[in-house]
């Protein structure tokens, strides 16, 4: 199987998962929206977004689905099953609409828009994102005060997914330091090599820089 990726948040997450699981995939940097590239990738994903997991005769898109597939393929409980699965799904669902969404809102304005020159920072949206971050980070702070990971006693995909945009906090500028349990949890994630540097040894051009404002 081949995993098409870039250094952007969701593709980065997919690569981190694959390398953490030591999945039997090859990696190929992709840019479906580049001139002349759409026809190559549209049969694999009609949305033209990455990551895409492809194999002869088939493909799978959406990061969560890819993480589920890879975890099943290697026989790992990284994607929780059994009694822990509802708890993991809870965190994936809540994160998407709350904590990760807040991080995404701020990162999109301060990072993505500036990297790709798609408009000035909308400070009102940044403030909205920061307010949601404060509300949801406070919830995670309580949850993580007496445990190391979100589900059970070991790292799971719920942790990777929740932290998707924190890997880009050099430009996001979210106030993680205000939440000791949260930042301790994230430091535990950064101690995992596949999370800390998922692109080690891969042909993966750097993201365009974000100029200091």
Secondary structure as UniProt FT lines:
FT   STRAND          2..5
FT   HELIX           9..21
FT   STRAND          26..29
FT   TURN            32..33
FT   TURN            35..36
FT   HELIX           38..42
FT   TURN            43..44
FT   TURN            46..47
FT   STRAND          52..55
FT   TURN            56..57
FT   STRAND          58..61
FT   HELIX           63..74
FT   HELIX           82..84
FT   HELIX           85..97
FT   HELIX           99..107
FT   HELIX           108..112
FT   HELIX           113..115
FT   TURN            116..117
FT   HELIX           123..144
FT   TURN            145..146
FT   TURN            152..153
FT   HELIX           157..162
FT   TURN            163..165
FT   HELIX           166..168
FT   HELIX           169..172
FT   HELIX           176..178
FT   HELIX           180..190
FT   HELIX           193..196
FT   TURN            197..201
//
